[in-house]
C-alpha cells in the first residue's frame, strides 16, 4: 500500500530543506522504507504530480 501523498510531500520537503542533516537523513530513510529506492520515489512523484 502506498503512503499518503501529503506524507510523502512532507518527507520530500524535509529532505530538500535547510534543516539539520539528521532531519534530512531521517526523511530520506522514511521515503526509502515506505516508497522504495530512488527510482520508486521518482515514479511515485511522477504518478502523483509531485515536483
C-alpha positions, -999 to 999 in steps of 0.1 A, spaced: 0 0 0 13 35 -9 18 61 17 -5 92 16 7 119 -9 7 145 19 31 124 40 55 119 11 54 156 3 63 163 39 92 139 38 104 154 5 101 189 19 122 180 49 148 162 27 152 192 5 151 218 33 179 236 51 171 216 83 197 198 103 214 169 85 198 144 109 163 155 99 171 153 62 185 118 66 155 106 86 131 120 60 151 101 32 151 70 53 113 71 57 109 77 20 131 47 12 113 25 37 78 34 27 82 41 -11 113 23 -22 146 32 -38 153 64 -58 136 50 -89 105 41 -70 104 75 -53 108 92 -87 79 70 -101 57 79 -71 64 116 -76 56 113 -114 24 93 -107 11 119 -82 24 151 -99 49 160 -72 77 183 -83 
